[in-house]
Amino acid sequence: MDRPQTPPQNASSSSQKIPLTPEQLKRIEINRLKAKARQRAYQESLEAGTSKNTNSKRPLRVIPDESHSPTAPTPANKKSNGDKNAPLKPDARLGRYLDYDLSKMVDSRGGFLIEERGGMDEEERRQLLRRERERMHQNLDPPMHIDPDRNPKCRECNSMDIDHVFKNIFGCLVCNKCKDAHPEKYALLTKTECKEDYLLTDPELRDQELLPHLLKANPHKATWNNMMLFLRYQVEEFAFKKWGSAEELDKEWEKRVEEKKKKKTKKFEEGLRELRRKTREGIYQKRKDEEHHHEFGGVEDSDGTSVQRCKECGFEIEVEEF
């Protein structure tokens, strides 16, 4: 089967030209004249910019505002006050954002970025390094044994993925999953919560043998004392042992709350009595100050009667001279 081929172009059809209308010819001539006029204007502008005057200088011409030339005029809103070290203005197209100087930021290891106010002295630096070493010593992870039976397991689910910080500090074998699933047992309490909720004292909380605690960096300032965190179930066991039972702890807590309320009420009543006393004294003193005391002058004779007259209000009294 023969392959189809394109028939050759007819020579007579290619040699024929399509005639143009008078309107099309007029439009072509107008476009040609416009193009020549634009080319002539462009050539004249180039010659005017490169030609020199009688002083062998280029003629002056106005530089447009949108030009990128270094001698272009600067808009009024972009002029600086002459301060070369002035900070750059933020670009309005970027929206609202906060500009931080990262060279002055310090890592407080408490979840906050604190801008350093001034230079840290040697004593604060030494305290910071000492507390950092204490926290690093607590967070060391021991190696795992090849034999699975010799590795410690979680007390809740027998998993080997235990939290080594809880193991080293509190002696508690628990994995991260069980720790999050049972916050009533494995939540961490601050020293303030232990003192207010479980009525424990500072010496008891500072005793590492009675209540082991985890040290964390102070979130308010890195150079302050480390934050002490206690395990909830250990604190509850010690508190119940100290007060006898959970019911006795609740009774003692309610008793102390009532005592605080009584002290607060007594202090308020004492302050109220003192305010009333000062108010009474102030009113009495004000009345005493407002009282008028007559100052009589010399004895005067009025219609055969001896009288004395007050110098301020004119009050008169009769007197007898002997």
Phi and psi in degrees as a GROMACS rama.xvg file:
@    title "Ramachandran Plot"
@    xaxis  label "Phi"
@    yaxis  label "Psi"
@TYPE xy
-75.8397  142.861  ASP-2
-75.7728  131.894  ARG-3
-67.0516  141.603  PRO-4
-124.677  152.909  GLN-5
-75.9088  129.796  THR-6
-68.225  147.243  PRO-7
-65.5494  150.755  PRO-8
-70.3308  140.409  GLN-9
-72.7129  123.517  ASN-10
-67.895  -31.0662  ALA-11
-70.6336  -34.029  SER-12
-71.6611  -33.8902  SER-13
-73.4802  -27.0108  SER-14
-81.0203  -12.9558  SER-15
-79.3339  141.065  GLN-16
-111.004  144.083  LYS-17
-83.7455  124.052  ILE-18
-71.0836  142.472  PRO-19
-94.5808  146.704  LEU-20
-79.8413  161.482  THR-21
-60.0902  -33.3567  PRO-22
-67.7555  -40.357  GLU-23
-66.6068  -40.0869  GLN-24
-64.2933  -38.0976  LEU-25
-64.8557  -40.7259  LYS-26
-66.4076  -38.8143  ARG-27
-63.683  -41.7195  ILE-28
-67.4441  -39.6202  GLU-29
-64.3735  -43.1879  ILE-30
-64.5926  -37.2976  ASN-31
-65.1926  -40.9738  ARG-32
-66.8175  -38.114  LEU-33
-64.9111  -42.2472  LYS-34
-63.7244  -41.5132  ALA-35
-65.2019  -36.819  LYS-36
-65.4024  -41.4693  ALA-37
-66.2822  -40.9181  ARG-38
-64.2274  -39.3817  GLN-39
-65.9091  -40.0426  ARG-40
-65.8839  -37.5634  ALA-41
-66.0165  -41.9916  TYR-42
-64.9334  -38.8761  GLN-43
-65.963  -37.6133  GLU-44
-66.8462  -37.1693  SER-45
-66.4875  -43.5515  LEU-46
-65.9325  -35.3837  GLU-47
-68.462  -32.9451  ALA-48
-77.5698  -29.0941  GLY-49
-96.8372  -21.0885  THR-50
-72.0402  149.128  SER-51
-108.888  152.446  LYS-52
-86.3247  -165.98  ASN-53
-67.5034  -23.6009  THR-54
-90.9333  15.166  ASN-55
58.223  34.8696  SER-56
-120.021  154.008  LYS-57
-73.8858  143.887  ARG-58
-66.6668  148.514  PRO-59
-72.1329  142.869  LEU-60
-147.086  156.773  ARG-61
-78.9186  128.763  VAL-62
-90.2805  123.481  ILE-63
-66.5214  157.195  PRO-64
-67.4374  -31.9876  ASP-65
-84.3535  6.43828  GLU-66
-71.269  149.64  SER-67
-92.9041  11.8313  HIS-68
-68.8006  144.203  SER-69
-63.9089  -20.1989  PRO-70
-93.7337  10.2826  THR-71
-69.5923  147.719  ALA-72
-66.1973  144.237  PRO-73
-95.7749  130.503  THR-74
-62.559  159.08  PRO-75
-66.5444  -33.1194  ALA-76
-79.0866  -7.26536  ASN-77
-106.719  -0.878706  LYS-78
-75.1126  137.33  LYS-79
-92.6341  169.835  SER-80
-86.3732  14.5276  ASN-81
90.482  -0.0564043  GLY-82
-91.1981  112.191  ASP-83
-72.3329  -26.1927  LYS-84
-92.3466  8.97076  ASN-85
-66.1895  139.852  ALA-86
-67.755  150.984  PRO-87
-70.432  142.921  LEU-88
-76.2222  141.386  LYS-89
-67.4805  147.71  PRO-90
-75.7312  126.495  ASP-91
-65.9893  -22.3038  ALA-92
-71.6877  -18.3677  ARG-93
-82.8488  -7.68159  LEU-94
80.8969  -166.274  GLY-95
-84.1921  128.889  ARG-96
-150.107  163.359  TYR-97
-102.109  133.363  LEU-98
-100.774  111.567  ASP-99
-107.897  140.778  TYR-100
-91.8265  98.1008  ASP-101
-66.9367  -18.9587  LEU-102
-70.7366  -17.9291  SER-103
-105.855  7.96376  LYS-104
-91.7322  140.016  MET-105
-121.961  147.838  VAL-106
-87.3849  108.803  ASP-107
-82.3002  -5.82373  SER-108
57.7283  31.1997  ARG-109
-129.842  9.97758  GLY-110
90.0878  11.2168  GLY-111
-127.94  150.258  PHE-112
-102.756  114.967  LEU-113
-110.541  129.278  ILE-114
-80.3847  125.557  GLU-115
-70.7428  120.337  GLU-116
-74.8456  -36.3332  ARG-117
-158.091  -175.053  GLY-118
-69.6312  141.667  GLY-119
-86.616  128.142  MET-120
-75.6187  175.327  ASP-121
-68.6109  -36.2534  GLU-122
-66.6098  -44.6907  GLU-123
-64.1913  -38.012  GLU-124
-65.154  -38.752  ARG-125
-67.6443  -40.4983  ARG-126
-64.9403  -39.7003  GLN-127
-63.0258  -43.0647  LEU-128
-67.0474  -37.5546  LEU-129
-65.5054  -44.3634  ARG-130
-67.8591  -32.6918  ARG-131
-66.9819  -38.9357  GLU-132
-65.2637  -38.7111  ARG-133
-61.8071  -43.3383  GLU-134
-68.3976  -37.6468  ARG-135
-66.3001  -36.5547  MET-136
-64.6358  -34.0222  HIS-137
-73.5851  -30.9199  GLN-138
-91.3317  11.9285  ASN-139
-70.4214  132.457  LEU-140
-98.5424  125.425  ASP-141
-74.5692  155.734  PRO-142
-72.7213  157.237  PRO-143
-95.9026  146.275  MET-144
-83.752  151.497  HIS-145
-67.308  -37.6236  ILE-146
-77.4365  119.339  ASP-147
-62.9945  -28.2703  PRO-148
-70.1184  -20.2637  ASP-149
-93.2592  -4.12793  ARG-150
-88.2279  145.44  ASN-151
-68.2736  148.479  PRO-152
-123.53  158.519  LYS-153
-67.1101  139.767  CYS-154
-74.6899  -13.6864  ARG-155
-100.284  -45.9349  GLU-156
-124.884  5.49451  CYS-157
60.4266  29.8359  ASN-158
-86.993  147.907  SER-159
-85.7812  -7.54439  MET-160
-85.1105  65.7544  ASP-161
-86.8029  161.034  ILE-162
-85.3178  110.792  ASP-163
-72.1421  -22.8963  HIS-164
-66.7128  -43.4284  VAL-165
-66.0367  -34.3109  PHE-166
-69.5042  -43.7449  LYS-167
-73.3523  -38.4629  ASN-168
-88.2814  -52.288  ILE-169
-98.9514  -9.75526  PHE-170
68.2545  28.0467  GLY-171
-110.355  123.516  CYS-172
-93.9  101.025  LEU-173
-148.939  143.786  VAL-174
-88.2189  168.614  CYS-175
-65.7631  -35.7847  ASN-176
-65.6602  -46.5515  LYS-177
-69.5898  -32.3691  CYS-178
-62.9064  -39.6041  LYS-179
-78.3677  -28.0164  ASP-180
-78.6254  -20.8846  ALA-181
-125.686  71.6753  HIS-182
-69.9777  -19.4012  PRO-183
-70.5372  -12.8828  GLU-184
-113.37  -38.5438  LYS-185
-113.292  14.717  TYR-186
-72.5995  153.3  ALA-187
-97.6139  134.32  LEU-188
-113.583  143.479  LEU-189
-81.1829  167.934  THR-190
-65.1186  -35.7668  LYS-191
-65.1737  -41.0756  THR-192
-64.8649  -38.3862  GLU-193
-65.4581  -37.9211  CYS-194
-73.2457  -37.7056  LYS-195
-84.3653  -39.0793  GLU-196
-90.0911  -34.3869  ASP-197
-112.157  3.42522  TYR-198
57.3075  46.4875  LEU-199
-99.4768  156.719  LEU-200
-102.172  167.948  THR-201
-63.3695  -45.1955  ASP-202
-59.7461  -36.6437  PRO-203
-68.3185  -38.6551  GLU-204
-74.3371  -25.8571  LEU-205
-85.1316  -11.4502  ARG-206
-78.5794  110.513  ASP-207
-66.8508  -28.5204  GLN-208
-74.6221  -37.1089  GLU-209
-74.4185  -50.9566  LEU-210
-135.123  99.0636  LEU-211
-65.8094  147.202  PRO-212
-136.545  153.068  HIS-213
-100.484  134.609  LEU-214
-96.3291  130.215  LEU-215
-127.57  151.593  LYS-216
-64.436  141.149  ALA-217
-66.6672  124.069  ASN-218
-71.1856  -14.6803  PRO-219
-87.0523  -37.916  HIS-220
-157.937  134.896  LYS-221
-68.7539  -28.5741  ALA-222
-85.0681  -5.76418  THR-223
-77.0195  172.365  TRP-224
-61.7905  148.334  ASN-225
-64.4146  149.603  ASN-226
-81.15  132.2  MET-227
-99.2119  125.421  MET-228
-118.877  136.117  LEU-229
-119.524  152.506  PHE-230
-83.2133  133.392  LEU-231
-61.108  -48.1895  ARG-232
-69.0374  -29.8053  TYR-233
-69.6187  -40.2347  GLN-234
-64.797  -41.9028  VAL-235
-65.4224  -41.8831  GLU-236
-61.6572  -42.8248  GLU-237
-68.6531  -40.9955  PHE-238
-66.6892  -41.3618  ALA-239
-66.2614  -35.5924  PHE-240
-69.0018  -35.4011  LYS-241
-71.2819  -45.0095  LYS-242
-96.3195  -3.72693  TRP-243
105.855  -49.6088  GLY-244
-164.899  176.319  SER-245
-68.1272  -34.2443  ALA-246
-67.2089  -39.8867  GLU-247
-66.595  -35.9141  GLU-248
-64.2501  -40.8657  LEU-249
-64.8784  -40.375  ASP-250
-62.8496  -43.5923  LYS-251
-65.3122  -38.0432  GLU-252
-65.4953  -44.0558  TRP-253
-64.6663  -37.1202  GLU-254
-63.0302  -43.2453  LYS-255
-69.1768  -34.2032  ARG-256
-64.5039  -41.2344  VAL-257
-65.0489  -39.4767  GLU-258
-64.4234  -39.206  GLU-259
-63.5044  -40.5854  LYS-260
-64.9208  -41.5233  LYS-261
-63.2792  -43.1941  LYS-262
-63.4453  -40.785  LYS-263
-65.5135  -41.2339  LYS-264
-66.5018  -41.4712  THR-265
-62.8019  -42.461  LYS-266
-64.7707  -38.5162  LYS-267
-65.9452  -41.8505  PHE-268
-65.9349  -39.8285  GLU-269
-62.4023  -42.766  GLU-270
-64.2824  -36.2142  GLY-271
-67.9433  -41.1256  LEU-272
-63.9383  -40.8663  ARG-273
-64.2005  -38.4501  GLU-274
-65.7985  -40.3167  LEU-275
-64.9438  -41.9139  ARG-276
-61.6836  -44.3936  ARG-277
-65.6727  -34.1648  LYS-278
-67.0057  -44.1606  THR-279
-62.9406  -44.6996  ARG-280
-62.1784  -37.9472  GLU-281
-67.1897  -40.5275  GLY-282
-67.582  -41.8425  ILE-283
-63.8767  -42.839  TYR-284
-66.0507  -36.4223  GLN-285
-65.5254  -40.6568  LYS-286
-66.4699  -40.2671  ARG-287
-63.1358  -38.3895  LYS-288
-69.0862  -29.5131  ASP-289
-82.9908  -12.4617  GLU-290
-66.8546  143.28  GLU-291
-98.2676  130.145  HIS-292
-108.945  122.888  HIS-293
-71.5422  137.44  HIS-294
-118.342  102.115  GLU-295
-85.3378  145.178  PHE-296
-89.7752  -157.441  GLY-297
-72.66  168.102  GLY-298
-73.763  131.456  VAL-299
-120.082  149.204  GLU-300
-99.7472  117.035  ASP-301
-127.92  107.264  SER-302
57.7158  43.3659  ASP-303
78.1849  7.29801  GLY-304
-119.407  136.759  THR-305
-87.0077  124.205  SER-306
-130.998  159.77  VAL-307
-124.491  136.3  GLN-308
-116.448  136.135  ARG-309
-68.1553  139.031  CYS-310
-71.9536  -26.0052  LYS-311
-97.2702  -51.9849  GLU-312
-102.129  -10.3209  CYS-313
81.0427  12.3029  GLY-314
-66.1417  137.309  PHE-315
-117.049  144.902  GLU-316
-133.494  148.338  ILE-317
-87.8923  139.205  GLU-318
-130.856  156.103  VAL-319
-117.322  132.527  GLU-320
-102.633  136.316  GLU-321
